[in-house]
Amino acid sequence: MRLNTFATSLWTTAGLLMAGTSATAQQVNQELEIVGRPVDRGMGFQPSATELARDVVWLDNMLLVIITIITLFVTALLAWVVIRYNHKRNPEPATFTHNSPLEVAWTVVPVVILVFIGAFSLPVLFKQQEIPEADITIKVTGYQWYWGYEYVDHDFGFESYMLAREELEEYGYSQEEYLLATDTAVVVPIGATVVMQVTAADVIHSWTIPAFGVKQDAVPGRLAELWFAAEREGIFFGQCSELCGKDHAYMPITVKVVSQETYDAWLAEATGTS
C-alpha cells in the first residue's frame, strides 16, 4: 500500500526528505493541543480555526433558523387544515379550482427567501473561491491511498501515511487519534495565508480540514486551489472526502499550526538549511 511503482515515478527527489521531516514533525507535535478532531456523539461543527470556518458556521446557523421557521409554519398550517377542513367540520367541500392571490404568494415568498439566502451565502462562497496572494504555497497530491505534499517555494516535500495503532505513541499521539494521525504532517505558521494546490495522481480524492472550513476535490490532470489562514495553534485532522477505492477510509490528513518561530526552525531543519 505504501510505495508503488506509479507513485515513485511521479514523486521525485522531494520524497527523499521524508525521514527528516518526520522527525521534526514529532518534535512539533509535543507542544501542540489537538483542536480539530471528530468527537464521539458530536453533532456540531469542530472549533472554527479560520475566518472561512466562522463564516460557514454563521451561515449554517442562519439557515437553521430559516428552515426551523418554515418547518413550524408548514406544520401548523397542515394541522390547521386537518382540524378545520376535516369531514365532520366541513361536510360540504368547496368547489373552487384556484386562488390567484394565494398562488402568487406561495410563488413570490419562496423566491424572496431564496434571494435573501443567496445574498448571504454567495459572499461566503466567493471568499472561499477568490484565492489571495499566498505567504506559503503547498502542492498536495492524492494517491491511492496517501497524500504527497510539496512546499513549492522551498523545493522540498514528503509523503504522509496513516499511523498504525502500534505507532501512535512513538509519534506523540494517543490511541484516540487512530485513523486520524499521520506519520508526517503539514506544518504552517499561525496567521499565514496558505494556498493549497490540489491534484491527484490516479483517481479523484478530496482534501479537507473541517476546522478550517475548506474542502477541495483532487482531480487527476487538474490543479485546483484552496486557501486558509489559521488563527490558533494546534493539531487539526481531516480525511479524504471523496470515495477513492478500498482504502479510502485510511488516508487521513494532519495539519499542525505553530508559531512563526517554531515554523522557521522546523522548515530550516526539514530543508537541511539549519
C-alpha positions as CSV (number, residue, x, y, z in Angstrom):
1,M,0.0,0.0,0.0
2,R,2.8,2.4,0.7
3,L,5.1,3.0,-2.2
4,N,4.2,1.6,-5.6
5,T,5.9,1.9,-8.9
6,F,3.5,4.5,-10.2
7,A,3.8,6.8,-7.2
8,T,7.5,6.5,-7.2
9,S,7.8,7.6,-10.8
10,L,5.7,10.7,-10.0
11,W,7.3,11.7,-6.8
12,T,11.0,12.6,-7.3
13,T,13.7,13.9,-5.0
14,A,11.1,15.5,-2.7
15,G,10.3,12.1,-1.2
16,L,13.9,11.6,-0.1
17,L,13.4,14.2,2.6
18,M,10.6,12.4,4.2
19,A,12.6,10.9,7.0
20,G,14.0,14.3,8.2
21,T,10.5,15.9,8.0
22,S,9.0,13.0,10.0
23,A,11.5,13.5,12.9
24,T,10.8,17.3,13.1
25,A,7.1,16.7,12.9
26,Q,7.3,14.6,16.1
27,Q,9.1,17.4,17.9
28,V,6.5,19.9,16.9
29,N,3.7,17.5,18.0
30,Q,4.8,17.5,21.6
31,E,3.9,21.2,22.1
32,L,0.5,21.3,20.4
33,E,-3.0,20.8,21.6
34,I,-5.3,18.6,19.5
35,V,-8.1,21.0,18.4
36,G,-9.7,19.9,15.2
37,R,-10.9,16.3,15.5
38,P,-14.2,14.4,15.4
39,V,-15.9,13.8,18.8
40,D,-17.9,10.8,19.7
41,R,-21.7,11.5,19.5
42,G,-20.8,15.1,18.4
43,M,-23.5,16.9,16.5
44,G,-22.0,20.4,15.9
45,F,-19.0,21.7,14.0
46,Q,-15.4,21.4,15.1
47,P,-14.0,24.6,16.7
48,S,-13.5,27.2,14.0
49,A,-9.9,28.0,13.4
50,T,-10.2,30.3,10.4
51,E,-12.3,33.1,9.2
52,L,-13.7,30.8,6.5
53,A,-14.9,28.3,9.0
54,R,-16.6,31.0,11.1
55,D,-18.4,32.2,8.0
56,V,-19.6,28.7,7.3
57,V,-20.8,28.2,10.9
58,W,-22.6,31.5,10.9
59,L,-24.3,30.7,7.6
60,D,-25.4,27.3,8.8
61,N,-26.9,28.8,11.9
62,M,-28.7,31.4,9.9
63,L,-30.1,28.8,7.6
64,L,-31.2,26.6,10.5
65,V,-33.3,29.5,11.9
66,I,-35.0,30.0,8.5
67,I,-35.6,26.3,8.0
68,T,-37.0,26.0,11.5
69,I,-39.4,28.8,11.0
70,I,-40.6,27.3,7.6
71,T,-41.0,23.9,9.2
72,L,-43.0,25.2,12.1
73,F,-45.2,27.3,9.8
74,V,-45.9,24.4,7.4
75,T,-46.6,22.0,10.3
76,A,-49.0,24.5,11.9
77,L,-50.7,25.1,8.6
78,L,-51.2,21.3,8.0
79,A,-52.6,20.9,11.5
80,W,-55.0,23.8,11.0
81,V,-56.2,22.4,7.6
82,V,-56.7,18.9,9.2
83,I,-58.7,20.3,12.0
84,R,-60.6,23.0,10.1
85,Y,-61.4,21.1,7.0
86,N,-62.0,17.5,8.0
87,H,-65.2,15.8,7.0
88,K,-67.0,16.3,10.3
89,R,-66.4,20.1,10.4
90,N,-66.7,20.7,6.7
91,P,-69.2,18.1,5.2
92,E,-69.7,20.2,2.0
93,P,-66.4,20.6,0.2
94,A,-65.7,23.8,-1.7
95,T,-66.0,23.8,-5.4
96,F,-63.4,26.5,-6.4
97,T,-60.4,25.4,-8.5
98,H,-57.8,28.1,-7.8
99,N,-57.0,31.1,-5.7
100,S,-54.8,33.6,-7.6
101,P,-53.6,35.7,-4.7
102,L,-52.6,32.6,-2.7
103,E,-50.8,31.1,-5.7
104,V,-48.9,34.3,-6.3
105,A,-48.0,34.4,-2.6
106,W,-46.6,30.9,-2.5
107,T,-44.5,31.6,-5.5
108,V,-43.2,35.0,-4.5
109,V,-42.5,34.3,-0.9
110,P,-40.1,31.3,-1.6
111,V,-38.3,33.5,-4.2
112,V,-37.8,36.2,-1.7
113,I,-36.5,33.7,0.8
114,L,-34.0,32.2,-1.7
115,V,-32.8,35.7,-2.7
116,F,-32.3,36.5,1.0
117,I,-30.3,33.3,1.5
118,G,-28.3,34.0,-1.7
119,A,-27.4,37.5,-0.5
120,F,-25.6,36.0,2.5
121,S,-24.3,32.7,1.0
122,L,-22.7,33.9,-2.2
123,P,-20.2,36.3,-0.4
124,V,-19.2,33.3,1.8
125,L,-18.6,31.2,-1.4
126,F,-16.8,34.0,-3.2
127,K,-14.4,34.5,-0.2
128,Q,-13.5,30.8,-0.4
129,Q,-13.0,30.8,-4.2
130,E,-11.1,34.1,-4.6
131,I,-7.6,32.9,-3.8
132,P,-5.4,35.7,-2.2
133,E,-1.7,36.1,-2.6
134,A,0.0,33.3,-0.7
135,D,2.5,33.5,2.1
136,I,3.1,29.8,1.7
137,T,2.2,27.6,-1.3
138,I,1.9,23.8,-0.8
139,K,1.0,21.4,-3.6
140,V,-0.9,18.4,-2.3
141,T,-1.3,15.2,-4.4
142,G,-3.8,12.5,-3.6
143,Y,-2.7,8.9,-4.2
144,Q,-4.3,5.5,-3.5
145,W,-4.2,5.8,-0.5
146,Y,-2.0,8.5,1.0
147,W,-1.1,12.2,0.4
148,G,2.0,13.8,-1.0
149,Y,3.0,17.3,-0.1
150,E,5.4,19.7,-1.8
151,Y,6.4,23.1,-0.3
152,V,6.6,24.8,-3.7
153,D,8.6,27.8,-2.5
154,H,11.3,25.7,-0.8
155,D,11.7,22.7,-3.2
156,F,11.1,20.0,-0.7
157,G,8.3,17.6,0.1
158,F,7.2,14.4,1.8
159,E,4.6,11.8,1.8
160,S,2.0,11.3,4.6
161,Y,0.7,7.9,5.7
162,M,-1.8,6.9,8.4
163,L,-0.2,5.6,11.5
164,A,-0.9,2.1,12.7
165,R,-2.1,1.6,16.3
166,E,1.3,0.5,17.5
167,E,3.0,3.6,16.0
168,L,0.8,6.3,17.6
169,E,2.7,6.6,20.9
170,E,6.0,6.8,19.1
171,Y,4.8,9.9,17.2
172,G,3.3,11.5,20.3
173,Y,-0.4,10.6,19.8
174,S,-2.8,8.6,21.8
175,Q,-5.0,5.7,20.7
176,E,-7.9,8.1,20.3
177,E,-6.1,9.5,17.2
178,Y,-6.1,6.2,15.4
179,L,-7.4,6.6,11.9
180,L,-6.7,10.4,12.2
181,A,-3.0,10.8,12.8
182,T,-0.3,10.5,10.1
183,D,3.5,9.9,10.3
184,T,4.2,13.3,8.7
185,A,2.0,16.5,8.9
186,V,1.6,19.7,7.0
187,V,3.2,22.4,9.2
188,V,2.2,26.0,8.8
189,P,2.6,29.2,10.9
190,I,-0.3,30.8,12.6
191,G,-1.8,33.8,10.7
192,A,0.0,33.0,7.4
193,T,-2.1,32.8,4.2
194,V,-1.6,29.3,2.9
195,V,-2.6,28.3,-0.6
196,M,-3.0,24.6,-1.3
197,Q,-2.7,23.5,-4.9
198,V,-4.7,20.3,-5.0
199,T,-4.5,17.5,-7.6
200,A,-4.4,13.7,-7.8
201,A,-2.3,11.0,-9.5
202,D,-4.8,8.2,-10.0
203,V,-8.5,8.8,-9.1
204,I,-10.5,11.6,-7.6
205,H,-9.7,12.3,-3.9
206,S,-10.7,15.3,-1.7
207,W,-8.6,17.3,0.7
208,T,-10.4,18.8,3.7
209,I,-9.9,20.1,7.2
210,P,-13.3,20.7,8.8
211,A,-12.0,23.2,11.4
212,F,-10.6,25.3,8.6
213,G,-13.9,25.3,6.6
214,V,-12.1,24.1,3.5
215,K,-12.6,21.2,1.1
216,Q,-11.4,20.7,-2.5
217,D,-11.6,17.7,-4.8
218,A,-8.3,16.5,-6.1
219,V,-8.9,15.5,-9.8
220,P,-6.2,13.9,-12.0
221,G,-4.9,16.2,-14.6
222,R,-6.3,19.3,-12.9
223,L,-4.8,21.7,-10.4
224,A,-7.3,23.3,-8.1
225,E,-6.7,25.7,-5.2
226,L,-8.0,26.4,-1.7
227,W,-6.7,28.8,0.9
228,F,-6.8,29.3,4.7
229,A,-5.2,31.4,7.4
230,A,-5.2,29.6,10.7
231,E,-6.0,31.7,13.8
232,R,-5.0,29.4,16.5
233,E,-2.2,26.9,17.1
234,G,-2.9,23.2,17.4
235,I,-3.2,19.9,15.6
236,F,-6.1,19.6,13.1
237,F,-7.3,16.5,11.4
238,G,-9.1,15.8,8.2
239,Q,-9.9,12.8,5.9
240,C,-10.1,12.2,2.2
241,S,-13.7,13.1,1.5
242,E,-14.2,11.5,-2.0
243,L,-14.7,7.8,-2.3
244,C,-11.5,6.7,-3.9
245,G,-11.2,2.9,-3.5
246,K,-10.9,0.1,-1.0
247,D,-8.6,2.1,1.4
248,H,-10.5,5.4,1.2
249,A,-11.1,5.3,4.9
250,Y,-7.4,5.1,5.6
251,M,-5.9,8.3,4.2
252,P,-6.2,10.9,6.9
253,I,-4.8,14.4,6.9
254,T,-2.9,16.1,9.7
255,V,-2.1,19.8,9.8
256,K,-0.1,21.4,12.6
257,V,-0.4,25.2,13.1
258,V,2.6,26.6,15.0
259,S,4.2,29.9,15.9
260,Q,6.3,31.6,13.2
261,E,9.4,30.9,15.2
262,T,8.6,27.2,15.5
263,Y,7.8,27.1,11.8
264,D,11.0,28.7,10.8
265,A,13.0,26.3,12.9
266,W,11.0,23.3,11.5
267,L,11.5,24.5,8.0
268,A,15.2,25.0,8.4
269,E,15.7,21.5,9.8
270,A,13.3,19.9,7.2
271,T,15.2,21.5,4.3
272,G,18.6,20.9,5.8
273,T,19.4,24.6,6.0
274,S,19.7,24.9,9.8
